[in-house]
Amino acid sequence: MLQVVIDDAALRTTALGLGVLTVRFLGTTFGSLAASLAEGAHPAEDQASVSALTSSQQNLKAGTSERYKRWQNVLRNDFENLPLGLALMSMSLLAGADPTVHAAAVTAFVAGRVLFTPCYVFGLQPFRSIAYNVGLAGILAFAYNVVSPHL
């Protein structure tokens, strides 16, 4: 029988990180929805059902194409990075590896992903690249933490 021992602090850090990422992902999804509604990128029945919510839609039309593309790119980037990051976060937690490295990796991954969104949407370079690389460093730290006990 396999017994898994999970460090309490690592578990709390992971739970907090997952909560923050969930709220951030919901915010990104709703931001993308708002941009797509303003862009008119939904079927007619959707546009009619939300017309009351988007009464200022005509004011949003100017310049929304770039905003819409940016929100869509953020979502695509999430679909590329979140699965690997979350899988390695889980493995790092369950592997019983170094809880300090795990906590640092959670912090880097979550901070990088949270900061990446506004930096990308508003075109803030070089901060966008810095945020992305901080999140990537978190992913690499998870991977290291998973394999390091076996080296």
C-alpha positions, -999 to 999 in steps of 0.1 A, spaced: 0 0 0 13 34 -10 11 61 17 14 97 8 25 123 34 17 159 25 32 188 43 5 210 58 22 243 47 26 230 12 -10 219 11 -22 254 23 1 271 -2 -13 249 -30 -49 255 -20 -44 293 -18 -26 292 -52 -54 272 -68 -80 296 -54 -62 326 -68 -57 309 -102 -94 300 -103 -105 336 -96 -80 348 -121 -92 323 -148 -128 333 -142 -118 370 -146 -100 362 -178 -130 343 -191 -154 371 -183 -129 397 -198 -128 377 -230 -166 374 -230 -170 411 -226 -145 418 -254 -162 392 -277 -197 407 -271 -184 442 -278 -168 428 -310 -200 412 -321 -183 378 -322 -213 359 -308 -243 344 -327 -273 367 -331 -293 350 -304 -265 357 -279 -263 393 -289 -300 398 -285 -301 382 -251 -273 404 -237 -283 437 -254 -294 451 -221 -261 443 -206 -242 459 -234 -262 491 -239 -229 510 -243 -218 486 -270 -216 513 -297 -191 532 -275 -170 500 -272 -169 493 -309 -139 515 -317 -106 497 -311 -121 465 -297 -107 443 -324 -72 445 -309 -87 441 -274 -107 411 -285 -76 394 -301 -56 401 -269 -82 385 -246 -84 355 -270 -46 351 -269 -46 352 -231 -71 324 -230 -51 304 -255 -20 309 -235 -39 297 -204 -49 265 -222 -13 260 -231 3 267 -197 -22 259 -170 -26 222 -176 11 215 -174 16 239 -145 -13 224 -125 -2 188 -132 33 195 -120 20 214 -90 0 184 -80 29 160 -86 52 183 -66 27 183 -37 20 145 -38 56 135 -43 65 146 -8 94 167 -22 109 198 -6 80 219 7 100 251 6 108 246 -31 71 237 -37 59 269 -19 84 290 -40 72 273 -72 35 279 -64 43 316 -56 62 320 -89 37 302 -110 6 320 -96 23 354 -96 35 349 -131 1 338 -144 -18 366 -125 5 393 -137 7 380 -173 -30 387 -180 -30 425 -175 4 429 -190 -7 411 -222 -41 427 -224 -27 462 -221 5 455 -241 29 462 -213 63 451 -225 88 440 -211 66 432 -181 46 407 -201 77 387 -209 89 390 -173 56 378 -159 55 349 -184 90 338 -175 83 340 -138 54 316 -143 76 294 -165 102 294 -137 75 281 -114 67 253 -138 104 243 -140 107 245 -102 78 220 -99 95 197 -124 128 199 -105 110 193 -72 94 162 -85 125 146 -99 152 159 -75 146 133 -48 153 106 -74 186 120 -87 
